């Protein structure tokens, strides 16, 4: 049977390291995903108010067919600068894409990024002309390791998931034939991750063991299709987002990774209600580390990986909220 990997996180994907950095005064942070070797990457943007960098370059018909790192950051538009810090650090090491590979010509690290809005969470954002994100990107690069901290970490530090404290979550699955699929999510959604009036997560059918509390919904409660209790009370454009990365350790083409990213977005719909709203910036990246050749027939393999990625992403969303801790007036699931 399929089972979670050793860490039940994105770190179970061979060839990936994860770095997190935080500014706890500002209540914001950065999560960085770095493949050991440049990796095929694709993106699926479903939210109506996304904030991204270099996502156009990931289209299968374009020149660049692999990335050097991925950045998920708080800070709204300011957070995109985290990728500048990462690119500078990687470029100094000689890493990146080389259109002209000559002495004296710097390489160009390809570092796509997506951001979430955490500017109104109560942290001190009085940074003037010097937002902290480029330095947070450098810190995350120095801090990368083979583990994923959950809850109030990285870009999940200042996140708010509906009416609850949001956070960073991750989950993995190892298939019966040894492939690993995993997801990491920073949950700052407008919609709720829990069923109205209950403590159970929408993602409860996909839970493995008690990885996010093991709470089942009350079967006697009839749900109102327009009961959105648990969502944020005052939605604002570009003020809510779940940003995520799914990954597989198989060798894929950019077009195949794109299909997996699209399928994986279904995991957000399983875990958050409502989702993909006009004021959400939901973005899902897909990485393929090429540690193993993809099985044949390939189309069936892509369908399988995409379905598992969606399940992992639903679990990662719930795990992020489950692990989050209260900050100020923003209460956690555990205290709810």
N, C-alpha and C positions, 0 to 999 in steps of 0.2 A: 504493500500500500504506500501511497504518497504520504510524506510526513514532513514537518518543519525541519529546517537545517539546524546545525549545532547552536547557532545564536538566534534563530528565528528572526533574521533581519537581512537587510541588503548586504551585510558583510559576509554572508554565506556564498555570495557570487565570487568565484575564483577570479582574481585580478582586480578587484575593486577595493579602494580604501575610502574612508569617510572622515571628514574633518568638520568639527563644529566649533564655533566661537560665539561669545555672547557679550553684550554690553548691558549689564544688569541694572545700571542706573537708567539707561534709556529704555529698558525692557524690549530689546530687539536682538537679533542674531542672524547668523549665516550658517548654512549647511552646504558642504562641498563634497562632491563625489568625483573621485579621480581614478580612472583606469590605469593600470600599470603600463599598458600599451594603448595607443590611440584606438578608440572603439567606435563602431558604427552606432549612430544615434538618430532618432526620429522624435517628432513631437506631435501631440494632438491638443489643440486649443479649443476648449468647449465653452469657457466662461465668456460672458458678454463684456467684461472689462479687464482684459489681461494686461499685464506689464511684462515684457520680455525683451531679450537681447539675442541677436544672432539666430533666431529660430528660422528665418527665411533661408539661411544657408543650409539647413538640414533637409531641404526638399531633395528628393531622389534624383532630379534632373540637374542639380547644381554641382559645382566643382568639388566642394569639400565633402568627402564621404565618411569622415570620422571626426571625433572630437577629442580634445585633450582633458576636459573637465566639464562638470556641470555645477552651476551655482543655484541654490534656492535661498532666498534672502527675505528678511523683513525689510521695512523701511519704505515701502511703496517705491516711487521713482528713484529715491535716493539709494535704495538698496541695490540697484543695477550696477552701481560703482564697485560692489564687492567683486564682480568679475574682472574689473581693472586691476585690483590688487592681486588676484590669482594669476591673471595673464602676465603681469610684471614678474611675479615670482617664478613662474614656469619659463618665461622667456629668458630670465637670467641663468637658468639651468640649461638653456639650449633646447628646450622642448617646444614642440609646435609644428605647424604646417610650413613647409618650405616650397614656395613656388619657384624660387631661384636659390638653389643650395650652393652658396658661395661664401667664402670667408668674408666677414665684415657685414654680411646681410643677415639681420636678425630673423629668426623664425617667428611665426605668428601663431601663438597658442589660440586654438578655437575653443572658446569658453561660453557656450550658451547659458542663459540665466532666465529665471522667472522670479517674480517678487510677490509678496503678500502685503496687505495694508495693516500695519500695526501702529500707526501714528497717533491714534486716539485711545491708547490702552492705559494711560496714566503715567507712562514713563517720561523722563525728562528729555525732550527733543530739542532743547535750546542749543543746538550745535552751530548756529549761524552759518558761515560759509565753509564749515569743516565737518560734514557728516562723517560718521565713523566707519562707513562701510568698506572703503578700500583697505583700511587697516584690518578690519574684521575678516576680509577675504584672505589677507596674508596670514593672519593668525590661524584661520581654519586650514590653510594649506600646510602650515607647520605642524598642526595638531592631528593630521590625518592618521587613521589607524584602522585596524580590522575589527571594528565594533561600532554599534550605533546606540548612543544614549537616547532614551525615550523621554517623553513628557516635555518639561520646560528646558529644552536644549536646542541649540542651533536656531534655525528660523522658526522653530516652534515656541521659543521662549515667550514672545509677546502675543502669541496667537490666541484668538477667542473663537470657539466653535459654537455658533448659535449663542444660547444663553449661558453656556458653560465655558470654562477655561479650556482652550485648545492646546495642542502640543504636537510633538514629533513622534510619529509611530512607524513601525516597520514590521515586516513579516516575510517569511519565506516558505517554500515548499520544495522538497526533493522528490522527483518522480520515481516510479518503480524501476525505470531504466537509467537512473542516475543523473538526469539533468536537474539543474537548480533554477528556479524562478523566484524572484523576490521583489519587494516594493518598499519604498520609503515615502511617507507623506507628512507634510507640514500643514496642519488642519486649522484653518482660519475662516471657516465657512459661515455664510449667512444662515443656511439651513441647519436643522438639528441633526445630531448623530444619534439621538435617543428617541424612542417611541413616545408620542405625547402622553403625559401623565404617568409615565413609567420610567424605571431605571434601566430597562433593557435597551441595548443598542439595536439600531436597524440592521446592523451587520451580524446579528446573533446567529443566523443559520450557517454562517461560514466559519464560526469560531472553532478552533481546534483546542481541545482541553478547556482550561479556564484562562486562556491567554488574555482575555479582557473581562474577567469577573464571573463568567458563567451564569449571568442573570438571564432568565428566560422571560418572555412577555406573558402577561396574563391572558390566557386564551378566551376568557369570558368578556373581554373588553372589545366592543365594536368601534372601530376607528372611523372618524369623520374625515373624508377625503380632503376637506379644507381646514382641518385642524393643524395649524402650523406652530402650535405652542412648542417652545424650545428653540425656535429660530430667533435671530436677532430682532429686537423690537423696532429699530430704526434703520432700515437699509439705506445705504448711500452708494452712489456709483463708485466703482473701483475700490470699495472699502472691505471687500470680503473675497477670500480666495483659498482654495486648497491647491497647493503645488506639490507635485509628486514625480517620482522616478520609479519605473519598473525596469527590471533587468533580467537577462537570461544568459547562461554561460555557453550558448551555442553560437556558431558562426552564421550570421544573417546578412542579407543585403539591406541597403537603406529602405527599399520598398517593403521588405518583409518586416523590418522594425517598425515602420509606419503603421502597418496593419495591427501589430501587437499593441502599439500605443493607442490606437483607436479602440481596440477591443478592451484594453485595460481601463479606459475611461468609464466603462460600465461599472467598474468597482466603486467609483464615486457615487453613482446613482443607487447602488445597493446599500451604501453606508450613510448617505446624507439626504435629507429631504427638507425643502426643495434643493435642487442642485442645478448648476449651469444657468443661473439667473442672470439678468442684465447687469446686476451689480456684483457678480462673482467674476473672478479672474482665473478660473480653474484651468490648469495646464498639466499635462502628463507627458513626461519624456520616457523614451524606451531606449535602453542600452543593450548592446550585444557584445560580450567580451571575447567571443571566438575561442574560448578554451577548448571547445569540442565541436566537431562537425555536426551540422543539423541532421537529424534522422530523415530517412525517406519513408513515404512520399512527403515532400517538403510542404505542400499545401496543408496536409493534415497536421504536420508538426507545428506550423504557424498557428493554425486554429487551436491546437492544444495549448501552446505556450500563451496565446492571447487569453484563453479562458482561465488558465491558472493565474496569469498576471492580474486579471480582474478580481479574482478571489483574494489574492494576496493584498491587493490595494484596499479592498473593503476591510480586511482584517487590520491592515496598517492604520487606517483611519481610526477605527475603534480603539486600537492599542494606544495611539497617540493621545486621545482624550482620556482613556482609562488611566494612563500613567501621569497625566498632568497634575500639577499641584496648584492650589489656590494662590492668587496674587492679588492683594488688596481686595477690592469688591468683586473680583472675578473668581467665583467659586468653582471648585473642581468637581468632577463626577463623583469622586469618593465622598465629598462633603455635601453633595446635592440631595 
